[in-house]
């Protein structure tokens, strides 16, 4: 799957937060060597972006306080 453009265009929340979440999820997927990465031709970033934008996984931003 390529980066989910439709979801990106329709997204109306904090773009920085979702970008950071997708980046972090990419790292997690690559570290655990998730089987789904193989099914996505090794494209970790697009898989992570899809998971975040389609809300397959949830994320939250924690304050630094």
PDB file of N, CA, C, O and CB in Angstrom:
ATOM      1  N   UNK A   1       0.831  -1.183   0.000  1.00  0.00           N
ATOM      2  CA  UNK A   1       0.000   0.000   0.000  1.00  0.00           C
ATOM      3  C   UNK A   1       0.872   1.242   0.000  1.00  0.00           C
ATOM      4  O   UNK A   1       1.882   1.298   0.702  1.00  0.00           O
ATOM      5  CB  UNK A   1      -0.944   0.000   1.203  1.00  0.00           C
ATOM      6  N   UNK A   2       0.497   2.208  -0.762  1.00  0.00           N
ATOM      7  CA  UNK A   2       1.168   3.496  -0.788  1.00  0.00           C
ATOM      8  C   UNK A   2       0.602   4.344   0.337  1.00  0.00           C
ATOM      9  O   UNK A   2      -0.441   4.012   0.901  1.00  0.00           O
ATOM     10  CB  UNK A   2       0.997   4.200  -2.167  1.00  0.00           C
ATOM     11  N   UNK A   3       1.278   5.432   0.668  1.00  0.00           N
ATOM     12  CA  UNK A   3       0.824   6.336   1.719  1.00  0.00           C
ATOM     13  C   UNK A   3      -0.655   6.669   1.514  1.00  0.00           C
ATOM     14  O   UNK A   3      -1.062   6.967   0.391  1.00  0.00           O
ATOM     15  CB  UNK A   3       1.678   7.630   1.735  1.00  0.00           C
ATOM     16  N   UNK A   4      -1.462   6.627   2.568  1.00  0.00           N
ATOM     17  CA  UNK A   4      -2.916   6.808   2.450  1.00  0.00           C
ATOM     18  C   UNK A   4      -3.309   8.265   2.171  1.00  0.00           C
ATOM     19  O   UNK A   4      -3.655   9.001   3.095  1.00  0.00           O
ATOM     20  CB  UNK A   4      -3.600   6.332   3.727  1.00  0.00           C
ATOM     21  N   UNK A   5      -3.256   8.676   0.909  1.00  0.00           N
ATOM     22  CA  UNK A   5      -3.498  10.072   0.547  1.00  0.00           C
ATOM     23  C   UNK A   5      -4.905  10.550   0.868  1.00  0.00           C
ATOM     24  O   UNK A   5      -5.085  11.681   1.321  1.00  0.00           O
ATOM     25  CB  UNK A   5      -3.236  10.265  -0.911  1.00  0.00           C
ATOM     26  N   UNK A   6      -5.893   9.715   0.643  1.00  0.00           N
ATOM     27  CA  UNK A   6      -7.271  10.126   0.929  1.00  0.00           C
ATOM     28  C   UNK A   6      -7.430  10.495   2.402  1.00  0.00           C
ATOM     29  O   UNK A   6      -8.017  11.525   2.733  1.00  0.00           O
ATOM     30  CB  UNK A   6      -8.260   9.003   0.553  1.00  0.00           C
ATOM     31  N   UNK A   7      -6.900   9.644   3.284  1.00  0.00           N
ATOM     32  CA  UNK A   7      -6.986   9.923   4.715  1.00  0.00           C
ATOM     33  C   UNK A   7      -6.186  11.172   5.077  1.00  0.00           C
ATOM     34  O   UNK A   7      -6.604  11.953   5.932  1.00  0.00           O
ATOM     35  CB  UNK A   7      -6.485   8.720   5.525  1.00  0.00           C
ATOM     36  N   UNK A   8      -5.048  11.359   4.434  1.00  0.00           N
ATOM     37  CA  UNK A   8      -4.215  12.532   4.682  1.00  0.00           C
ATOM     38  C   UNK A   8      -4.935  13.815   4.293  1.00  0.00           C
ATOM     39  O   UNK A   8      -4.892  14.799   5.031  1.00  0.00           O
ATOM     40  CB  UNK A   8      -2.901  12.420   3.918  1.00  0.00           C
ATOM     41  N   UNK A   9      -5.591  13.813   3.152  1.00  0.00           N
ATOM     42  CA  UNK A   9      -6.319  14.994   2.682  1.00  0.00           C
ATOM     43  C   UNK A   9      -7.484  15.315   3.608  1.00  0.00           C
ATOM     44  O   UNK A   9      -7.753  16.483   3.887  1.00  0.00           O
ATOM     45  CB  UNK A   9      -6.827  14.778   1.249  1.00  0.00           C
ATOM     46  N   UNK A  10      -8.168  14.294   4.080  1.00  0.00           N
ATOM     47  CA  UNK A  10      -9.346  14.499   4.922  1.00  0.00           C
ATOM     48  C   UNK A  10      -9.004  14.756   6.385  1.00  0.00           C
ATOM     49  O   UNK A  10      -9.884  15.123   7.163  1.00  0.00           O
ATOM     50  CB  UNK A  10     -10.248  13.305   4.828  1.00  0.00           C
ATOM     51  N   UNK A  11      -7.760  14.573   6.770  1.00  0.00           N
ATOM     52  CA  UNK A  11      -7.361  14.733   8.170  1.00  0.00           C
ATOM     53  C   UNK A  11      -7.377  16.209   8.546  1.00  0.00           C
ATOM     54  O   UNK A  11      -6.745  17.030   7.881  1.00  0.00           O
ATOM     55  CB  UNK A  11      -5.956  14.126   8.419  1.00  0.00           C
ATOM     56  N   UNK A  12      -8.100  16.547   9.613  1.00  0.00           N
ATOM     57  CA  UNK A  12      -8.216  17.960   9.984  1.00  0.00           C
ATOM     58  C   UNK A  12      -7.761  18.236  11.417  1.00  0.00           C
ATOM     59  O   UNK A  12      -8.160  19.229  12.025  1.00  0.00           O
ATOM     60  CB  UNK A  12      -9.648  18.416   9.814  1.00  0.00           C
ATOM     61  N   UNK A  13      -6.925  17.349  11.946  1.00  0.00           N
ATOM     62  CA  UNK A  13      -6.401  17.550  13.293  1.00  0.00           C
ATOM     63  C   UNK A  13      -4.933  17.960  13.219  1.00  0.00           C
ATOM     64  O   UNK A  13      -4.478  18.427  12.176  1.00  0.00           O
ATOM     65  CB  UNK A  13      -6.568  16.268  14.144  1.00  0.00           C
ATOM     66  N   UNK A  14      -4.207  17.797  14.280  1.00  0.00           N
ATOM     67  CA  UNK A  14      -2.818  18.213  14.373  1.00  0.00           C
ATOM     68  C   UNK A  14      -1.932  17.340  13.472  1.00  0.00           C
ATOM     69  O   UNK A  14      -1.702  16.169  13.774  1.00  0.00           O
ATOM     70  CB  UNK A  14      -2.336  18.144  15.833  1.00  0.00           C
ATOM     71  N   UNK A  15      -1.442  17.909  12.377  1.00  0.00           N
ATOM     72  CA  UNK A  15      -0.639  17.157  11.420  1.00  0.00           C
ATOM     73  C   UNK A  15       0.701  16.734  12.024  1.00  0.00           C
ATOM     74  O   UNK A  15       1.202  15.651  11.723  1.00  0.00           O
ATOM     75  CB  UNK A  15      -0.406  17.987  10.161  1.00  0.00           C
ATOM     76  N   UNK A  16       1.278  17.581  12.869  1.00  0.00           N
ATOM     77  CA  UNK A  16       2.540  17.215  13.515  1.00  0.00           C
ATOM     78  C   UNK A  16       2.352  15.966  14.372  1.00  0.00           C
ATOM     79  O   UNK A  16       3.185  15.061  14.337  1.00  0.00           O
ATOM     80  CB  UNK A  16       3.072  18.384  14.377  1.00  0.00           C
ATOM     81  N   UNK A  17       1.271  15.910  15.135  1.00  0.00           N
ATOM     82  CA  UNK A  17       1.033  14.788  16.036  1.00  0.00           C
ATOM     83  C   UNK A  17       0.882  13.479  15.266  1.00  0.00           C
ATOM     84  O   UNK A  17       1.447  12.460  15.662  1.00  0.00           O
ATOM     85  CB  UNK A  17      -0.211  15.045  16.881  1.00  0.00           C
ATOM     86  N   UNK A  18       0.139  13.498  14.192  1.00  0.00           N
ATOM     87  CA  UNK A  18      -0.069  12.245  13.457  1.00  0.00           C
ATOM     88  C   UNK A  18       1.188  11.828  12.697  1.00  0.00           C
ATOM     89  O   UNK A  18       1.434  10.637  12.508  1.00  0.00           O
ATOM     90  CB  UNK A  18      -1.242  12.390  12.482  1.00  0.00           C
ATOM     91  N   UNK A  19       1.978  12.801  12.265  1.00  0.00           N
ATOM     92  CA  UNK A  19       3.257  12.492  11.619  1.00  0.00           C
ATOM     93  C   UNK A  19       4.216  11.856  12.618  1.00  0.00           C
ATOM     94  O   UNK A  19       4.895  10.880  12.301  1.00  0.00           O
ATOM     95  CB  UNK A  19       3.884  13.765  11.014  1.00  0.00           C
ATOM     96  N   UNK A  20       4.267  12.416  13.829  1.00  0.00           N
ATOM     97  CA  UNK A  20       5.111  11.850  14.876  1.00  0.00           C
ATOM     98  C   UNK A  20       4.642  10.443  15.243  1.00  0.00           C
ATOM     99  O   UNK A  20       5.465   9.555  15.465  1.00  0.00           O
ATOM    100  CB  UNK A  20       5.107  12.755  16.119  1.00  0.00           C
ATOM    101  N   UNK A  21       3.334  10.237  15.308  1.00  0.00           N
ATOM    102  CA  UNK A  21       2.788   8.921  15.636  1.00  0.00           C
ATOM    103  C   UNK A  21       3.144   7.898  14.560  1.00  0.00           C
ATOM    104  O   UNK A  21       3.514   6.768  14.879  1.00  0.00           O
ATOM    105  CB  UNK A  21       1.265   9.000  15.805  1.00  0.00           C
ATOM    106  N   UNK A  22       3.038   8.280  13.303  1.00  0.00           N
ATOM    107  CA  UNK A  22       3.376   7.362  12.205  1.00  0.00           C
ATOM    108  C   UNK A  22       4.871   7.046  12.215  1.00  0.00           C
ATOM    109  O   UNK A  22       5.270   5.913  11.947  1.00  0.00           O
ATOM    110  CB  UNK A  22       2.968   7.970  10.839  1.00  0.00           C
ATOM    111  N   UNK A  23       5.685   8.033  12.520  1.00  0.00           N
ATOM    112  CA  UNK A  23       7.123   7.823  12.599  1.00  0.00           C
ATOM    113  C   UNK A  23       7.469   6.849  13.726  1.00  0.00           C
ATOM    114  O   UNK A  23       8.271   5.933  13.547  1.00  0.00           O
ATOM    115  CB  UNK A  23       7.846   9.158  12.806  1.00  0.00           C
ATOM    116  N   UNK A  24       6.863   7.060  14.866  1.00  0.00           N
ATOM    117  CA  UNK A  24       7.100   6.177  16.008  1.00  0.00           C
ATOM    118  C   UNK A  24       6.600   4.763  15.723  1.00  0.00           C
ATOM    119  O   UNK A  24       7.252   3.783  16.085  1.00  0.00           O
ATOM    120  CB  UNK A  24       6.418   6.733  17.263  1.00  0.00           C
ATOM    121  N   UNK A  25       5.448   4.662  15.078  1.00  0.00           N
ATOM    122  CA  UNK A  25       4.896   3.337  14.741  1.00  0.00           C
ATOM    123  C   UNK A  25       5.795   2.624  13.740  1.00  0.00           C
ATOM    124  O   UNK A  25       5.963   1.407  13.816  1.00  0.00           O
ATOM    125  CB  UNK A  25       3.463   3.468  14.167  1.00  0.00           C
ATOM    126  N   UNK A  26       6.371   3.368  12.808  1.00  0.00           N
ATOM    127  CA  UNK A  26       7.310   2.778  11.842  1.00  0.00           C
ATOM    128  C   UNK A  26       8.483   2.145  12.568  1.00  0.00           C
ATOM    129  O   UNK A  26       8.898   1.028  12.260  1.00  0.00           O
ATOM    130  CB  UNK A  26       7.814   3.842  10.844  1.00  0.00           C
ATOM    131  N   UNK A  27       9.002   2.872  13.525  1.00  0.00           N
ATOM    132  CA  UNK A  27      10.115   2.352  14.327  1.00  0.00           C
ATOM    133  C   UNK A  27       9.702   1.076  15.059  1.00  0.00           C
ATOM    134  O   UNK A  27      10.439   0.090  15.053  1.00  0.00           O
ATOM    135  CB  UNK A  27      10.597   3.413  15.339  1.00  0.00           C
ATOM    136  N   UNK A  28       8.527   1.094  15.690  1.00  0.00           N
ATOM    137  CA  UNK A  28       8.055  -0.088  16.420  1.00  0.00           C
ATOM    138  C   UNK A  28       7.931  -1.294  15.497  1.00  0.00           C
ATOM    139  O   UNK A  28       8.380  -2.390  15.833  1.00  0.00           O
ATOM    140  CB  UNK A  28       6.704   0.200  17.089  1.00  0.00           C
ATOM    141  N   UNK A  29       7.321  -1.089  14.333  1.00  0.00           N
ATOM    142  CA  UNK A  29       7.131  -2.195  13.392  1.00  0.00           C
ATOM    143  C   UNK A  29       8.460  -2.779  12.920  1.00  0.00           C
ATOM    144  O   UNK A  29       8.600  -3.994  12.777  1.00  0.00           O
ATOM    145  CB  UNK A  29       6.320  -1.727  12.191  1.00  0.00           C
ATOM    146  N   UNK A  30       9.430  -1.905  12.682  1.00  0.00           N
ATOM    147  CA  UNK A  30      10.724  -2.398  12.214  1.00  0.00           C
ATOM    148  C   UNK A  30      11.474  -3.134  13.323  1.00  0.00           C
ATOM    149  O   UNK A  30      12.199  -4.091  13.047  1.00  0.00           O
ATOM    150  CB  UNK A  30      11.572  -1.239  11.688  1.00  0.00           C
ATOM    151  N   UNK A  31      11.310  -2.703  14.558  1.00  0.00           N
ATOM    152  CA  UNK A  31      12.009  -3.347  15.665  1.00  0.00           C
ATOM    153  C   UNK A  31      11.416  -4.710  16.017  1.00  0.00           C
ATOM    154  O   UNK A  31      12.155  -5.634  16.359  1.00  0.00           O
ATOM    155  CB  UNK A  31      11.979  -2.449  16.882  1.00  0.00           C
ATOM    156  N   UNK A  32      10.103  -4.846  15.937  1.00  0.00           N
ATOM    157  CA  UNK A  32       9.491  -6.130  16.295  1.00  0.00           C
ATOM    158  C   UNK A  32       9.400  -7.081  15.099  1.00  0.00           C
ATOM    159  O   UNK A  32       8.983  -8.232  15.230  1.00  0.00           O
ATOM    160  CB  UNK A  32       8.100  -5.900  16.873  1.00  0.00           C
ATOM    161  N   UNK A  33       9.801  -6.568  13.930  1.00  0.00           N
ATOM    162  CA  UNK A  33       9.774  -7.375  12.697  1.00  0.00           C
ATOM    163  C   UNK A  33       8.394  -8.000  12.491  1.00  0.00           C
ATOM    164  O   UNK A  33       8.258  -9.206  12.287  1.00  0.00           O
ATOM    165  CB  UNK A  33      10.856  -8.484  12.746  1.00  0.00           C
ATOM    166  N   UNK A  34       7.381  -7.143  12.552  1.00  0.00           N
ATOM    167  CA  UNK A  34       5.994  -7.562  12.409  1.00  0.00           C
ATOM    168  C   UNK A  34       5.776  -8.266  11.072  1.00  0.00           C
ATOM    169  O   UNK A  34       6.286  -7.829  10.041  1.00  0.00           O
ATOM    170  CB  UNK A  34       5.057  -6.358  12.534  1.00  0.00           C
ATOM    171  N   UNK A  35       5.031  -9.338  11.098  1.00  0.00           N
ATOM    172  CA  UNK A  35       4.736 -10.119   9.891  1.00  0.00           C
ATOM    173  C   UNK A  35       3.989  -9.286   8.847  1.00  0.00           C
ATOM    174  O   UNK A  35       4.116  -9.528   7.647  1.00  0.00           O
ATOM    175  CB  UNK A  35       3.910 -11.360  10.252  1.00  0.00           C
ATOM    176  N   UNK A  36       3.224  -8.321   9.303  1.00  0.00           N
ATOM    177  CA  UNK A  36       2.457  -7.472   8.389  1.00  0.00           C
ATOM    178  C   UNK A  36       3.375  -6.630   7.501  1.00  0.00           C
ATOM    179  O   UNK A  36       2.984  -6.234   6.403  1.00  0.00           O
ATOM    180  CB  UNK A  36       1.516  -6.559   9.180  1.00  0.00           C
ATOM    181  N   UNK A  37       4.594  -6.357   7.973  1.00  0.00           N
ATOM    182  CA  UNK A  37       5.561  -5.612   7.166  1.00  0.00           C
ATOM    183  C   UNK A  37       5.930  -6.425   5.930  1.00  0.00           C
ATOM    184  O   UNK A  37       6.023  -5.877   4.832  1.00  0.00           O
ATOM    185  CB  UNK A  37       6.829  -5.272   7.993  1.00  0.00           C
ATOM    186  N   UNK A  38       6.137  -7.713   6.101  1.00  0.00           N
ATOM    187  CA  UNK A  38       6.446  -8.581   4.961  1.00  0.00           C
ATOM    188  C   UNK A  38       5.291  -8.595   3.958  1.00  0.00           C
ATOM    189  O   UNK A  38       5.506  -8.584   2.746  1.00  0.00           O
ATOM    190  CB  UNK A  38       6.748 -10.014   5.442  1.00  0.00           C
ATOM    191  N   UNK A  39       4.073  -8.620   4.478  1.00  0.00           N
ATOM    192  CA  UNK A  39       2.896  -8.614   3.612  1.00  0.00           C
ATOM    193  C   UNK A  39       2.739  -7.297   2.871  1.00  0.00           C
ATOM    194  O   UNK A  39       2.018  -7.230   1.875  1.00  0.00           O
ATOM    195  CB  UNK A  39       1.650  -8.894   4.425  1.00  0.00           C
ATOM    196  N   UNK A  40       3.405  -6.245   3.343  1.00  0.00           N
ATOM    197  CA  UNK A  40       3.348  -4.919   2.729  1.00  0.00           C
ATOM    198  C   UNK A  40       4.637  -4.633   1.951  1.00  0.00           C
ATOM    199  O   UNK A  40       5.036  -3.478   1.800  1.00  0.00           O
ATOM    200  CB  UNK A  40       3.116  -3.833   3.807  1.00  0.00           C
ATOM    201  N   UNK A  41       5.276  -5.687   1.463  1.00  0.00           N
ATOM    202  CA  UNK A  41       6.515  -5.591   0.679  1.00  0.00           C
ATOM    203  C   UNK A  41       7.622  -4.845   1.409  1.00  0.00           C
ATOM    204  O   UNK A  41       8.447  -4.189   0.774  1.00  0.00           O
ATOM    205  CB  UNK A  41       6.239  -4.907  -0.639  1.00  0.00           C
ATOM    206  N   UNK A  42       7.651  -4.937   2.724  1.00  0.00           N
ATOM    207  CA  UNK A  42       8.698  -4.307   3.512  1.00  0.00           C
ATOM    208  C   UNK A  42       8.561  -2.803   3.674  1.00  0.00           C
ATOM    209  O   UNK A  42       9.478  -2.152   4.175  1.00  0.00           O
ATOM    210  CB  UNK A  42       9.996  -4.600   2.904  1.00  0.00           C
ATOM    211  N   UNK A  43       7.446  -2.246   3.264  1.00  0.00           N
ATOM    212  CA  UNK A  43       7.226  -0.796   3.327  1.00  0.00           C
ATOM    213  C   UNK A  43       6.673  -0.423   4.695  1.00  0.00           C
ATOM    214  O   UNK A  43       5.461  -0.380   4.906  1.00  0.00           O
ATOM    215  CB  UNK A  43       6.257  -0.328   2.202  1.00  0.00           C
ATOM    216  N   UNK A  44       7.582  -0.158   5.611  1.00  0.00           N
ATOM    217  CA  UNK A  44       7.224   0.084   7.002  1.00  0.00           C
ATOM    218  C   UNK A  44       6.479   1.403   7.172  1.00  0.00           C
ATOM    219  O   UNK A  44       5.479   1.456   7.887  1.00  0.00           O
ATOM    220  CB  UNK A  44       8.468   0.077   7.871  1.00  0.00           C
ATOM    221  N   UNK A  45       6.947   2.459   6.531  1.00  0.00           N
ATOM    222  CA  UNK A  45       6.346   3.784   6.723  1.00  0.00           C
ATOM    223  C   UNK A  45       4.914   3.824   6.207  1.00  0.00           C
ATOM    224  O   UNK A  45       4.032   4.357   6.880  1.00  0.00           O
ATOM    225  CB  UNK A  45       7.183   4.855   6.019  1.00  0.00           C
ATOM    226  N   UNK A  46       4.669   3.273   5.031  1.00  0.00           N
ATOM    227  CA  UNK A  46       3.302   3.306   4.510  1.00  0.00           C
ATOM    228  C   UNK A  46       2.365   2.450   5.354  1.00  0.00           C
ATOM    229  O   UNK A  46       1.199   2.801   5.532  1.00  0.00           O
ATOM    230  CB  UNK A  46       3.275   2.830   3.058  1.00  0.00           C
ATOM    231  N   UNK A  47       2.860   1.337   5.870  1.00  0.00           N
ATOM    232  CA  UNK A  47       2.052   0.496   6.751  1.00  0.00           C
ATOM    233  C   UNK A  47       1.720   1.245   8.040  1.00  0.00           C
ATOM    234  O   UNK A  47       0.572   1.243   8.483  1.00  0.00           O
ATOM    235  CB  UNK A  47       2.787  -0.824   7.069  1.00  0.00           C
ATOM    236  N   UNK A  48       2.711   1.877   8.636  1.00  0.00           N
ATOM    237  CA  UNK A  48       2.488   2.640   9.869  1.00  0.00           C
ATOM    238  C   UNK A  48       1.512   3.785   9.626  1.00  0.00           C
ATOM    239  O   UNK A  48       0.618   4.018  10.440  1.00  0.00           O
ATOM    240  CB  UNK A  48       3.819   3.186  10.416  1.00  0.00           C
ATOM    241  N   UNK A  49       1.672   4.496   8.526  1.00  0.00           N
ATOM    242  CA  UNK A  49       0.774   5.611   8.207  1.00  0.00           C
ATOM    243  C   UNK A  49      -0.659   5.113   8.046  1.00  0.00           C
ATOM    244  O   UNK A  49      -1.596   5.738   8.541  1.00  0.00           O
ATOM    245  CB  UNK A  49       1.236   6.331   6.923  1.00  0.00           C
ATOM    246  N   UNK A  50      -0.826   3.994   7.356  1.00  0.00           N
ATOM    247  CA  UNK A  50      -2.171   3.429   7.184  1.00  0.00           C
ATOM    248  C   UNK A  50      -2.779   3.072   8.527  1.00  0.00           C
ATOM    249  O   UNK A  50      -3.951   3.357   8.776  1.00  0.00           O
ATOM    250  CB  UNK A  50      -2.129   2.188   6.281  1.00  0.00           C
ATOM    251  N   UNK A  51      -1.989   2.448   9.397  1.00  0.00           N
ATOM    252  CA  UNK A  51      -2.493   2.055  10.710  1.00  0.00           C
ATOM    253  C   UNK A  51      -2.923   3.268  11.539  1.00  0.00           C
ATOM    254  O   UNK A  51      -3.933   3.222  12.240  1.00  0.00           O
ATOM    255  CB  UNK A  51      -1.430   1.260  11.463  1.00  0.00           C
ATOM    256  N   UNK A  52      -2.156   4.339  11.452  1.00  0.00           N
ATOM    257  CA  UNK A  52      -2.472   5.536  12.223  1.00  0.00           C
ATOM    258  C   UNK A  52      -3.682   6.265  11.630  1.00  0.00           C
ATOM    259  O   UNK A  52      -4.611   6.617  12.357  1.00  0.00           O
ATOM    260  CB  UNK A  52      -1.257   6.476  12.273  1.00  0.00           C
ATOM    261  N   UNK A  53      -3.671   6.491  10.316  1.00  0.00           N
ATOM    262  CA  UNK A  53      -4.749   7.251   9.680  1.00  0.00           C
ATOM    263  C   UNK A  53      -6.089   6.524   9.699  1.00  0.00           C
ATOM    264  O   UNK A  53      -7.137   7.166   9.772  1.00  0.00           O
ATOM    265  CB  UNK A  53      -4.376   7.566   8.257  1.00  0.00           C
ATOM    266  N   UNK A  54      -6.070   5.208   9.635  1.00  0.00           N
ATOM    267  CA  UNK A  54      -7.324   4.452   9.663  1.00  0.00           C
ATOM    268  C   UNK A  54      -7.730   4.079  11.084  1.00  0.00           C
ATOM    269  O   UNK A  54      -8.722   3.383  11.300  1.00  0.00           O
ATOM    270  CB  UNK A  54      -7.196   3.193   8.818  1.00  0.00           C
ATOM    271  N   UNK A  55      -6.952   4.550  12.036  1.00  0.00           N
ATOM    272  CA  UNK A  55      -7.209   4.326  13.462  1.00  0.00           C
ATOM    273  C   UNK A  55      -7.183   2.854  13.848  1.00  0.00           C
ATOM    274  O   UNK A  55      -7.843   2.431  14.797  1.00  0.00           O
ATOM    275  CB  UNK A  55      -8.543   4.916  13.840  1.00  0.00           C
ATOM    276  N   UNK A  56      -6.399   2.077  13.085  1.00  0.00           N
ATOM    277  CA  UNK A  56      -6.167   0.681  13.458  1.00  0.00           C
ATOM    278  C   UNK A  56      -5.392   0.634  14.778  1.00  0.00           C
ATOM    279  O   UNK A  56      -5.563  -0.280  15.585  1.00  0.00           O
ATOM    280  CB  UNK A  56      -5.390  -0.076  12.332  1.00  0.00           C
ATOM    281  N   UNK A  57      -4.551   1.624  14.972  1.00  0.00           N
ATOM    282  CA  UNK A  57      -3.883   1.815  16.252  1.00  0.00           C
ATOM    283  C   UNK A  57      -4.218   3.218  16.747  1.00  0.00           C
ATOM    284  O   UNK A  57      -4.541   4.103  15.954  1.00  0.00           O
ATOM    285  CB  UNK A  57      -2.330   1.608  16.127  1.00  0.00           C
ATOM    286  N   UNK A  58      -4.143   3.410  18.022  1.00  0.00           N
ATOM    287  CA  UNK A  58      -4.420   4.714  18.599  1.00  0.00           C
ATOM    288  C   UNK A  58      -3.129   5.304  19.143  1.00  0.00           C
ATOM    289  O   UNK A  58      -2.193   4.578  19.474  1.00  0.00           O
ATOM    290  CB  UNK A  58      -5.490   4.613  19.709  1.00  0.00           C
ATOM    291  N   UNK A  59      -3.089   6.617  19.230  1.00  0.00           N
ATOM    292  CA  UNK A  59      -1.934   7.280  19.805  1.00  0.00           C
ATOM    293  C   UNK A  59      -2.404   8.448  20.651  1.00  0.00           C
ATOM    294  O   UNK A  59      -3.530   8.926  20.519  1.00  0.00           O
ATOM    295  CB  UNK A  59      -0.959   7.751  18.708  1.00  0.00           C
ATOM    296  N   UNK A  60      -1.518   8.890  21.515  1.00  0.00           N
ATOM    297  CA  UNK A  60      -1.798  10.084  22.307  1.00  0.00           C
ATOM    298  C   UNK A  60      -0.489  10.846  22.487  1.00  0.00           C
ATOM    299  O   UNK A  60       0.595  10.263  22.510  1.00  0.00           O
ATOM    300  CB  UNK A  60      -2.439   9.716  23.695  1.00  0.00           C
ATOM    301  N   UNK A  61      -0.617  12.124  22.609  1.00  0.00           N
ATOM    302  CA  UNK A  61       0.534  12.978  22.841  1.00  0.00           C
ATOM    303  C   UNK A  61       0.582  13.275  24.337  1.00  0.00           C
ATOM    304  O   UNK A  61      -0.370  13.796  24.918  1.00  0.00           O
ATOM    305  CB  UNK A  61       0.456  14.300  21.988  1.00  0.00           C
ATOM    306  N   UNK A  62       1.696  12.936  24.932  1.00  0.00           N
ATOM    307  CA  UNK A  62       1.858  13.187  26.358  1.00  0.00           C
ATOM    308  C   UNK A  62       2.594  14.507  26.535  1.00  0.00           C
ATOM    309  O   UNK A  62       3.531  14.815  25.799  1.00  0.00           O
ATOM    310  CB  UNK A  62       2.624  12.021  27.056  1.00  0.00           C
ATOM    311  N   UNK A  63       2.162  15.271  27.509  1.00  0.00           N
ATOM    312  CA  UNK A  63       2.835  16.540  27.772  1.00  0.00           C
ATOM    313  C   UNK A  63       4.170  16.273  28.441  1.00  0.00           C
ATOM    314  O   UNK A  63       4.344  15.274  29.139  1.00  0.00           O
ATOM    315  CB  UNK A  63       1.960  17.463  28.651  1.00  0.00           C
ATOM    316  N   UNK A  64       5.100  17.172  28.220  1.00  0.00           N
ATOM    317  CA  UNK A  64       6.425  17.026  28.789  1.00  0.00           C
ATOM    318  C   UNK A  64       6.510  17.502  30.227  1.00  0.00           C
ATOM    319  O   UNK A  64       7.592  17.524  30.813  1.00  0.00           O
ATOM    320  CB  UNK A  64       7.413  17.768  27.961  1.00  0.00           C
ATOM    321  N   UNK A  65       5.383  17.881  30.794  1.00  0.00           N
ATOM    322  CA  UNK A  65       5.380  18.400  32.173  1.00  0.00           C
ATOM    323  C   UNK A  65       5.552  17.312  33.189  1.00  0.00           C
ATOM    324  O   UNK A  65       5.570  17.586  34.389  1.00  0.00           O
ATOM    325  CB  UNK A  65       4.104  19.142  32.458  1.00  0.00           C
TER     326      UNK A  65
END
